[in-house]
Structures are given as C-alpha cells and as structure tokens.
Amino acid sequence: MPRRVTAELDLDLGASVDLIFQITAARGAPVVDEKLTFAQGERRYSATELVDQAGSRLHRLTAEEGPLSVRYDALVIGPAQSPRTSDLDTIGYLRPSRYCQSDEVFAQARRQFRGLVGRDLLAAVSGFVASTVTYTPGLSFGTDSAVTTLATGQGVCRDYAHLVIALLRAMDMPARYAACFAPGLDPMDFHAVAEAYLDGAWYVVDATRLADRRSLVRIATGRDAADCAFLSYHGGYVGLERMRVDAAIEGVDATEPDDHEVLVQIA
C-alpha cells in the first residue's frame, strides 16, 4: 500500500535552541523515498539522527534565533518491520506512566471488564472508550491524562489512546502509545493510537474510529505522549507559527472500511 506522508512546521525561535523532532517514519517502515530539511533563509541545518529501542527516529539540532522552516516528505510502500519485543518491554508497558495512570483507574477497570481477557478485553475496552468519550478538538490540554479524560468524557486522539492504555494496563495487558501518519484522517494531523500486546504481537486500538488502522505509518512509540512528542526543545523560546500534516494512499482503489473489530498491526 503506497502512502505519501508530509509534515511542514514553521517555527519562530527566540534564541539559540536545542530542538528535538519526531516527525519521520520510524525505523522499520518501508520508506523508498524520503527528504527532511531544516532551513533558516539560505542556511541549511544538518540534524543528528538518534534511534530509540522501539525504532522511533529523533532528529536533534541547535538552531539560531529567527524563523525555522522544517519540511518532511516520504513515500512508504509495503509492510513494516517491527522491532522485537523483549520481556523488559512488556514489563514497562504494564506499569503506570505520566499520562496513563493505570493504578488510578484500576478499580473501575476491574469492575467494568471483570472476567474479560484477550480479544474480548480488547473489544470491550475499545468499545467503552469509543462510546463514552466525545472527540472535541480545542478542548484538550497537553497536561490532560487518562484520568482527566475518564472524568470529562472528552478529548482528542491522544486522550483516547491514553485512556485505552491505562484501562488495558489495569487489566494486566501490556499497552503502549504510537504516534502515526494516518491517511484519510479528518481533521488531518499527527494521529495517536494505542497498541496492545496479545499472543506475541502488537495490535492497534483506535477508539476514535477516525482512521483506517491498515494504512497507518508509525512515527514514534512509547509509554505515552511524553515519549512521542513531535517537537521538544530546551534553552529558549519556540513558537509554532504554522503546522501542516498530510497523509494519503496513492494509486490504490478504495477498500472496505475498517470495522475496528479485526485485529490489525501497524503496517
């Protein structure tokens, strides 16, 4: 399945700043053509690429005061290769994290999903979050967590993913966060989904029901959004003046809609 993914960020830097981006397809994604640039007028910066244990590619650079233009374009074809999951990974993805406080939702999860395991548990958690949370752009804050979303019943994709992850971990199923490009997403943006570890593989849970899980392109993977921020910085002011994200399937006829019931892995 050919997918064209792009990201454009225009930043205003108030001083020399240490910048860290996670906006490219992850290691293991079948990228056949890719271009990433960082420019200030005629000046071009080269970033240092760092790859974490999950295959997330981080690009780090120090840029000077002034406007910075970031552009990414890639063509992704075929199935991805996922890094092997170790026992240590699964232990880490069972523990509470900053935005996925599985210990705080433990009692409700145990009441709500008592007796459910495996695929039945996945379906129940996904259905519960899909039916009780309303997608509300503009009303979610970067500090909102799974507990916040459970209490307010509103959020965006990252909030849905955090709540799914927290509930699954509370039921002793390893779960993690994935930032993705999502062809067909409306409104278009970077997308976030949960992944659950079942029978030796990671399966996507997207309780927003806004994207076709079969077309996702992985960007970053972590315990929650704190590990997968598209931009983090240190040492100065950074203003995000403009951001445009796009993802589309190229040259393929329409397929049947994703029913969000069949188990799917990020391809």
N, C-alpha and C positions, 0 to 999 in steps of 0.2 A: 504494500500500500504506500504509494509515494505521497509524502507530506512536505509542503513548503512552510517553514516557520520563520518568523521575523520578529525582531524587537528593536524599537527605537526609543532611546532615552536622551532627553536634553536636560542637562544639569547646570546649575549655577553654583560655582564653588567660591566660598567667601575667603579662602586661604588655601595654602598647600595642604592637601588632604590625602590620607591613606584610604583608598577605595577598594572594596571587595564586591565583585559581581558574581551572581549565579543566574545567568540568563541563557546559557548554551545547552544544547542537548547533552545529556550525561554520557560518560564513558560507557561504551557498550551499545549505544544507539547506532544504527546502521547509517551513518552520515556519509553521503557520497560527494557533497559539495558544501563548503562552509566558509563564511567570511565574518570576522569580528574586528571592528575598528574602534579606536578611541581617538578623537580629534579635537584640537583647540585651534580653530582657524587653519593655518597651513601646517601646524605642528601635529605630528602623529606620535602616540604613545604605544609602547610595547608592554603588554601585561605578562606577569608571571603566572603560569597555569599550575594550580595545585589540585590534586585529585584525592578525595577522601575515600575511606574504606568502602562506602556504598556506591562509589563511582561518580559522585557529584563533582563537577569541574568548577573550581573557583578561579576567577581571574583577578589578580591584585596588581594595583599600580598606584603611584603617587603622582597626582596631577596638581598643576599650579592654579592659582586664583583665576577665575574667569569662567566663561561658558565652556562646557564639555559636551561633545556630541558622541553618543555611543550607538553603534549600529551592528546588528547581528542578522545574518541571513543564512539559512541552511536548507538543504534538501535531504530528507530522511526516507530511505527505502528499505523495506523488509523488516524482519523480526529483530528485536533487540536481544543482546546477551546480558543477562543479569549476573552480577557478582554472586559468588557462592555465599550462602547464609550460614554463619557459624553458630554454635551453641551460645557463645558470648553475645552475639547479636540478638538472638531470641530472648535472652535474659534481659538485655537492655530495653527491648521493646515490650516487656511486661511491666516495667516499672513506671511509676508516675513521673511526669515531666512538667515543665513550666506551664504549658497550656493544656495539658491532658492529665488532669488530677484524678486518676483512676481511684485513688484512695478516698477522695471526697464524694465520688458518685457510686462507691462500692455498694452501699446499702440499697440504693434504688435499682442498680443493675441486677443485684441478686434477687430482688423481688420481681422485677419486670421480666427477667429472662430465665427464671428458675427452671432447671432441668434441660435447658437447650444447649446443644453442643454442635460443633462442626458447621455444616451448611445451614442447618436450621437456625443456629445462632446468628450467623452472618445475615441471613434473610430477615430475621426478626429485628436486629439492631438497625440495619439499613432502612427497613420499613418504618420503624419507630421514629428515627431522626427525620426521615423524609416527610412524615405526616405531622410532626409536632413543631418543626422549625419552618419559619417563613423566610424566603430569600428577600433580604432588604438591603440593597446597596445604599451606602452612605450612612447607615445607622450602626455600623460595626466599627469598633476601635481596635487599634493594634495591640492593646493590652487585654482584650476580651479573651476568655478561656472557655473550656468546655463547661465549666460550672456556670459562667455567665450566660452562655447560650442555652443551657438547660433551664435556667431561671427565666430568661426573657423570651425564649421561643423565636428568636430572630437572629439573622446573621448572613454572612456571605460564605463562599466556598470553604475558606479556611476554618470557619466556625463549625460548619457541618462536619468537616474532616476531624477536627479536634474532638467533637462530641462522640463521633463514631469510635475513634481510637480509645478514648477514655472508657467508654462502656465495654468495648471488647477486652481491654486490658483488665478491667474489673472482673470479667468473666474468665480470666486466665488464658486468653487467646492473644498471642503477640500481635501487635498492630503498630503501624508506622505511618508517617506523613510523606506524601510525594507531591512536589511542585511539577507542573506539566504545561506543555503546549497542548491545546485542545481544539482541534479543527471543528468548526460549527458552533463553538460556544457563543452564547448570546446572553448578556453583553460580552464581547471579546476582551480577554485579559489573560494574564497568567492564571492558571487554574490550580486548585488543590484538591487532592483526593486522599482517602485513607487506603491502606493496604493491610490485609490480614493474612497471617501465616497459617496455612492449613495443609496438612499432608505433604509437607516438604516444599511448598511453593507459596508465593505471594500473590494474592488475588485483590483486584481493585474493588473498593466500595465507594461509590459516588452517590451520596444521599441527596445531592441537589437535583439529580436526574437531568442536568443541563448539557451534558456532553456524552458522546459515544465513547465508551471506555476502550473500544477496539482500536481507536485512532490516536490515542494519547501518545505524546512523546515526552519521556521523562527528562526533567531538568535537574532536580535535586531530591535527595531522600534523607529523612532524619526522624528524630523523635517527635518533633512538632515544628511549627513555623519558625521557631527561633533558629533551627538548623538550616532553614531553606530560604532565607530572605534573599530577594533578587538583588538587593543592594544593602550593604552595611558600610560604615565609614568611621574614621577616627581622626581626631586632630583638628577639626574645623567645621564650618557651616557648609551644608549641602542642600540646595533647593532643587526639587524635582519640578522643572518648568513644563515638561511635556513627556508623555509616555504613550507609545502605540505598540500594541502586540497583535500579531495576526498569525493564523494557522489555518491551512486549507489542504484538502486532499486533491491531488492533481491527477487528471486523466483516468479516473475510475468511476464507473457507473454507480449510481446510488444503491446502497444495500438496505436490507431490512433494518428498521430502527432497533437500537439496543433496548432489550427488555429489562435490563438491570437485574435479571434473575440468574442467567447462566454465569458460571464462574469465568472470569476474564483476567488475563495478566496484561500488564503494560507491554505493548509490542514495539 
